[in-house]
Each structure stands twice: as structure tokens, then as C-alpha cells.
Amino acid sequence: MVIEEKAKLEEQLKEVTDKYKRALADAENVRQRSQKLVEEAKLYGIQSFCKDLLEVADILEKATESVPKEEIKDENPHLKSLYEGLVMTEVQIQKVFKKHGLLRLNPVGAKFDPYEHEALFHAPMEGKEPGTIALVSKIGYKLHGRTLRPALVGVVKDA
């Protein structure tokens, strides 16, 4: 009778110990998952804000590209100052982007990657390898390695 009770108690102890170990493991898994979610929120919490700023960066780039280079001279000081201010602003916004993990994707000549690029068209081109990017219509961006906006590209295809 004592032996049976002892065996029964040992079995209960074994069950309780097993449940305790499982509960500890579950708690640790929840803690690790929560920590990962917090870290991702810190990294990618600015994603929406960054996307909105990309449009500003695009407009700055188009503004600097639209100024005729032959007009930027000392005889035209207002245009020259405006152009230099736009360029400095563009450089500064790219520095801020880089500081926060937002990097440009300008993939001319690279292999097409559907995770980073969006093909607008495919065209045959002599001297270019099929599957490579021949033209970038709109620069793409990555936030901490995650594609935020794919680059809009033209891809070389077989003739």
C-alpha cells in the first residue's frame, strides 16, 4: 500500500515537473516573440513616414534634373543659388534617409529581382544580357533591408 502510494506520488511529481518545464518554455517563447516584435516595431515603425518622404525626395530630384546645366553660371546668380540649395537639400535628405536605414535602389545593369524591382516593360537590346535592368524609371528604396518601394525598371529580353 505504501509502495503504491509512493509510485502514485512519484508519477504526480513527474507530471507536475513536466508541466512546469513546458510552462517555462512557453513563457520563454512568448518573451522572445514579444522582444522580436518590439525590435521590429522600432526598426519599421517609421515605414509609413518614410514612404511619404520618398515623394518629397522624388520631387527634389526632378527639380534639380529640370534645371538646364548651361544656365547655372555666375551671370545667373538667382538660378545658381536656387539650384545649389536644391542640391544641398537633396544631399541632406539622403543623409537623413541613410542615418535611419533607408537606402536607394538604383539597379541599372543589375539582374532583375522581383523582390526589389517592378518591371514596367521588357525590350530587346543589343549588347545587353537578357534579364538585366537597362533603364530605371523611378528609384526604389529599402528600409533596413526590407523593400519599401520597388524600383520601376525596364528589363532586357531576348531578341
Secondary structure, 3 states (H helix, E strand, C coil): CHHHHHHHHHHHHHHHHHHHHHHHHHHHHHHHHHHHHHHHHHHHCCHHHHHHHHHHHHHHHHHHHHCCHHHCCCCCHHHHHHHHHHHHHHHHHHHHHHHCCEEEECCCCCECCCCCEEEEEEEECCCCCCCEEEEEEECEEEECCEEEECEEEEEEECC
